[in-house]
């Protein structure tokens, strides 16, 4: 995310025969001219097909654990909330609070310690730093999260992701997924509405 710099690429180049940079998912690379010059291949994870003779891009080249293809969604299953590893905008507590009254088991995946709303019932289950989301997406009904790798994983698992974008490029990609019938864009993170989220869910 946001890397690598020319300095980092220069440091790596003497030690490896081939250098591959993986980017995309709405994040811009820090020094794209350096990537073009020094990388042997760029895998750009996006719906967009990027130009260049050393670029592999498009939806078929998004890197996802093949295990997600074995997951099965369940319309009556739990809701998975995953707002990225670090949840930079602290949406997890707001999403959890908005869903407390929803009559469904809800797994809230946390990548870092956050002050969460009290569990006013038994439907909220907090999970800290799981190795992956396979266990939680298998049998889930929905995934509410941030656009990025978790959205692709949910799609691969057959679970509809309702996603917030951290940037306009995230929102653009989420809207494209929505147009393809596999996701629902909730707009920018700053547009969060508890009522809007409940209605969408």
HELIX and SHEET records of a PDB file:
HELIX    1   1 UNK A    6  UNK A   13  1                                   8    
HELIX    2   2 UNK A   32  UNK A   38  1                                   7    
HELIX    3   3 UNK A   59  UNK A   61  5                                   3    
HELIX    4   4 UNK A   66  UNK A   70  5                                   5    
HELIX    5   5 UNK A   92  UNK A   99  1                                   8    
HELIX    6   6 UNK A  134  UNK A  137  1                                   4    
HELIX    7   7 UNK A  149  UNK A  157  1                                   9    
HELIX    8   8 UNK A  168  UNK A  179  1                                  12    
HELIX    9   9 UNK A  189  UNK A  191  5                                   3    
HELIX   10  10 UNK A  194  UNK A  200  1                                   7    
SHEET    1   A 3 UNK A  20  UNK A  24  0                                        
SHEET    2   A 3 UNK A  41  UNK A  45  1                                        
SHEET    3   A 3 UNK A  55  UNK A  57  1                                        
SHEET    1   B 6 UNK A 124  UNK A 128  0                                        
SHEET    2   B 6 UNK A 106  UNK A 110  1                                        
SHEET    3   B 6 UNK A  79  UNK A  82  1                                        
SHEET    4   B 6 UNK A 142  UNK A 146  1                                        
SHEET    5   B 6 UNK A 160  UNK A 165  1                                        
SHEET    6   B 6 UNK A 183  UNK A 188  1                                        
END                                                                             
